[in-house]
């Protein structure tokens, strides 16, 4: 038989080896758990980013038609002549003569505008209807100066300065 002291030493060594093995195993599992938690946080963050991107794309798609409507209120740089022709045709349709004295660009590259100087001639009724038609046209415009003068019996003359919202040619 073995002595109790030798049995105690063997059991103590076995306990020590078991505790050391448990400690090493615990540290390995702990480090792997930390890495898994870090990966889970990364996955969660990227999933949230993907969801935000999808929501943003859906929102942009839903407002694209609204943007097209809003852009319709601005005169494209390439269509300035067509805009001037439409002003003159409105005047002719209402019995007045619209003449464009000057056109210039104002504003910034982000918010460009056109400054137009016009004259409207004709009867008082035709002139005022033409001015009203221009002022209430479907464009982002404002009348900055209006001067009305009676030229002769039944003939009126108005000078207008307009500020019309514009957009670059490459803007949809």
Buried (B, 14 or more C-beta within 10 A) or exposed (E): EEEEEEEEEEEEEEEEEEEEEEEEEEEEEEEEEEEEEEEEEEEEEEEEEEEEEEEEEEEEEEEEEEEEEEEEBBBBBEBBEEBBEBBBEBBEEBEBBBEBEEBEEEEEEEEBBBBBBBBBBBBBEBBBBBBEBBEEBEBBBEEEEEEBEEEEEEEBBBBBBBBBBBBEEEEE
